[in-house]
Amino acid sequence: MNYLPLQGLQPELNAQCWLILFEGQIVLNGENPEANFLWYCLKRFEPAIKQVPIVTGYLHGKSVGIVELSSLTIEADTVSVRALLSVSDSTVYSFLSHALQILTSRREHAFCGCCGQHTGEKEGEWAMVCLNCGHHAYPRISPCVIVLVTRGDEMLLVQHHRHGKASTMHTLVAGFVEPGESAEEAVHREVLEETGLKLSNLHYCFSQSWPFSHSLMMGFHAEYKSGELVLEDEELCFAGWFHRDNPPELPLEFTIARKLVDIFI
C-alpha cells in the first residue's frame, strides 16, 4: 500500500502514528521493530512539542503525522533523515518527503513575508495565512535539474566541495532553475558553467521530490557535444569520464542521481 498524502490540513483528523524529529534527527522507537521511525503515542513527548502536530496523510492505511521536539524527554536513539531514506522503500520515501516539506513550510512561514505579523494554518490547504493582512504563503517548491552526460560508453561524474575532500562518492551535475528559465535551458547552463561542456540530445527522464529542504529534482540524460573539461572551482573539486562498466562510488540507490546512472549502466 502506498503513502496517500492529504491535500491540506484536516484539523479534525487524528494520527494513529507519528514521525518525531529532534534537532533535525528522527527519533527512533526501539519498541516498534517493524517501523522503528514511528511512534503510536505522543503523551510522553507532550512537554517538549514545539508546535501543533501535523497530520499529513495515510501510511499503510494508518493516519500518520509529524511533530518536532524542543528537547528529547526520553532516552532514545536518533538517525539522520538521509540515513533513514537510504534504507527505506518508495512508500516511506514519499511519506518522509511530504511530511518534512510541510514541516519546513510551517517553520519558514510562521511570520508573514509581507507585513511581518504572525500567520495561522488554513483548513483544507497547506497554506499559512497572515492574521493581519491575509497574505497566503504556500509550501515553497524549488525546481532543480540534474543530468547524466554520456559520451559513448562513458559518463560524466563530478565531486562537490560540500561533500568534503575525504568523500569518494561521485555524482552528477545539478543546479537550481533560474527565474524565467526552462528546465532544459537550466541543464545546458549548469553543465556549461560547471564543466565547460556543451550538450546534445537532451531528454527528460523523471523527477523526484527532494526534502533537503524543498526541492523538486528533474532528471535528464544528455550526450556530450563539444568542449574540454574546465571546472567551476566554487562548486566542483573534480569532474571526469568513467566507463559504464567501471563506475566509482555512486550515490545511494534512493537518489535520483543513482537512478539516472542505473539506466545507463
N, C-alpha and C positions, 0 to 999 in steps of 0.2 A: 504494500500500500504506500502511495506517495504522500509527501507533505502537501497539505491543502492550505494555502495561506488565506487569511482573511483579507478582504479588500478595504478594510478600515476598522476603526475602533468600535467594538461592541461591548460597552461597559457592563451589560447585564450578564455576560458570559464569564464563567469561572473556569480557570485552568485546572486540569487534572494532574498536570506535571509541569515542572519549571526548569528552565536553564538559569543558573545563578552565576553571576560574574562578580569578581572582586579584583580591583586594580588591573583590569584587562584580562584576567585569567578566569578560566572556567572552574568552578568549584565542583569537585568530583564526589559522588555519593558511593562510598565503599559498601553500602548495604544493598546496592542495586547492581548486581553483576551483569544483567542483560543490557542495561543502558546507564552506565555509571555517570553520565553527564546530566542526568535528570533527577530532580527531587520531587516528591509527591506531597510535601507539606512545607509551608513557609513559616510555621509558628516559631520554630527555634531561631529564625533569622529576623523576626519582626523588629527588634530594637535597632537593627543596622540597615534596614531597607532605605535606600536613598530617595526613591520616589514611588509613585503608584505603579505596581507591577503591570506589565503589558501582556495581554493575551493576543497571540499573533496568528494562530491557526490550529490545524489538526495534524498531529504526527502519529502515524499508525492507528488512526481512528480516535485518538485521545486529544482533547483540547490542551494546548501547550502554550506557555508564555515565557517571558524573560524578565529578570529582575536584577538590579545592581545593588551591591552592598557597599556601605561606607567603612565597615570593619568586618572581620571574619570572627563570628561569635562562637564557633565550634572548631575543634581540631579536624581538619580535612585537607586532603591533597588538592592541588590545583594543577591545571595544564593550560598551555597556551592554545589559542584558537587555531593557529596553524597546525600544531601538533595533533589536535583532535581531528581537524579536517583531513589530515594525511592518512588517517585510518578509518575514515567514515565512508559510507556509500553515498550515492547521489541524493537519496531521500534526506538523510541527515544533513548533507551539504546544503540542500535547498532551505531547510529549516534554519540552520545557523546563519546563512547569508541573509535571509529575510529578517530574522529577529534582530540580528546585530545592526543592520542598517536602520531599522525602526528605532532601536535604542539610541544610535548615534544621532538620528534626526531629533529626537526628544532633547538630547543634551545640547545640540548645536542651536536649536530654535527655542530655547527656554525664554529668550527675550526677543522682542520684535526687532527686526532689522531696519524698520522704518522710523519708529519713534522711541525704541529702547525700553518699552514697558513689558510687563510680564505677559506671557502667552498662556493659552489653555488648550486642552485637547478638543477636537471636533468629532462628535459621534458620526460613525459611518464613513469616515475618511481617516487618512493618516496625517492630515494637516494639523499644524499648531496655529491657533488663531489669536491675534493680539486682542487683549481685553480692552484696549484703549481705542485703537484706530481700525481694528477689524482686518488688518493685513493677514493673508493666509500664507503660511510657509510649509511647503510640501517637502518630503524627504528628497535630499539632493542626490542626483544620479549623475556621475561624471563619466562621459563617454571616453573610452580609451581604445587604442588599436594595438595589436600585437601581430607580428608577421614572421613566418618562416620563409627565408630566402634560400632558394636552391640553385645549384649550378651543376647540371648533370646529376651525378650520384653524390654530390657534396651539398652540405647545408651550412649556412652561416650561423654561428653561435657566438654569443658575447658574454662578458662578465662585467657586472656593475660594481662601482666603488662601494655602494651601500651594502653589498653582501660581505664586504671585508676582504682583505688581502689573503687571509688563510682559507677562504672558501674555494672549493674545487668544482662547484656547481656552475654549469653553463646554461644560459637561457637565450631568449630571443629579443630582438629589438622591439621596443614598445614605447608608447607615449600617449599623452592626452590630446584629444581633438581640440583645436583652437576655434574661437568664435568665427562663424562664417565659413568654416571649412568642412568638406565632406570627409567621411571616414577614409575613402580611397586617397584623397589628397593628403590626409594626415600620414598615411603609411608612406607615401613617396617622400614627403618632407622629413619624417623622422629618420628613415633609413639614410637619406642623403646627408642630413645634419650629423648623424651619429657615426656613420661609416664612410661617407663619400661615394656610395654606390647608387646607381640608377637601376630601376626595375622594369620588367615587362611581364605580361600575362598575369597581372594581379587579379585574384579572385577571392571572394568571401567564402569562409568555411562555416563558422558557427560562433556563438557568443557565450559568455559566462559571466554571471553576476559575481562580483569580487568584493567582499566585505571589508577591504582594507583601504579606505574605510567605506567608500560608497561608489565604487566604480562599476561600469558595465564594459567588460572587455570584449572587443570584436576581433575575432581571429581571422587572419588571411594567410594564403600561400601566394608566393610570387617567385618569378625567375630573375636571376641576375641578368642585367643588360649590358652594363659597362661601368668602368671606373676602377680605381685602386683603393684598397682599404686605407682610410685616413680617419683615425679615431677622434671623436669629440671627447677631450680629456676630462671634462667635468662630469660626464655621465659614465663613460666606459673605461675600464682598465685593460680590456683585452677584446679582440674580435678575430675570428679565424674560421677557415673552412675545414669541415670534418666529413669524412666519408660516412655514408649511411650505415655501413657495416661495422664501423668502429667509432661509435659516439663516446664522448667523455661523460662525466657525471651529469645527469639531466635533472630538471625539476621533478618534484613529486608527481605521482600519477594523477592526482585530482586536479592539477592545474591545467589551464588552457594551453600554456606553453608546451607542456608534455604531450597533451592530446594532439596538438598540431604536428609535433615531431613524430609521434607514433603513426600518424597517417603516412608519413614519408618513409619511415624505416620499416 
